[in-house]
Amino acid sequence: MLNEREKQFMQYWEANRLRDGNWRYQLMAGIPMGLLFALPVIAIIFTSKYWYKRADMAVNATLNPVVLVVAVFVITVFVSIFYKRHQWDMKEQQYRQLKAREDAEAKEEGV
């Protein structure tokens, strides 16, 4: 028999699974996690002059600001969608397991 928390999760997931599975929602909801991965790239580049002189020389010689912005954008988008897609998959798996357990219990009661 499902406990109250599992029943609440099933109700929530039945109501929100389509919205959470949409890539636009995943992008918007995952941006903070994406930025958490992308912003250290900028921090390392701009602080390299304090801790590694040769890296600073290489960055100043070859770094194009447009490439840096595009790289940060791509990292942010990829991580945000990947992170939220993984969360969606985990919740969907949990929902299907609970649904199968609920169906099996209903079948046992009917027999």
RALINJO-V788808 format. One line per field, one symbol per residue. psi: psi as a letter, one per 20 degrees, with the letter a starting at -180 (. if undefined). burial: # if it has 16 or more other ideal C-beta (glycine too) atoms within 10 Angstrom, else .. Layout:
psi=???
burial=???
//
This chain:
psi=pqrhghgggggghhhjhgghiphgghghhighhghhhhhhgggggiihihiohhhgggghhipphghggggggggggghgggghgggggghgggghghgggghhhhhhhh.
burial=.....#..##..#......#.....#..###.##..##.........#.......#..#............#..##..###.##...#..#...#..#.............
//
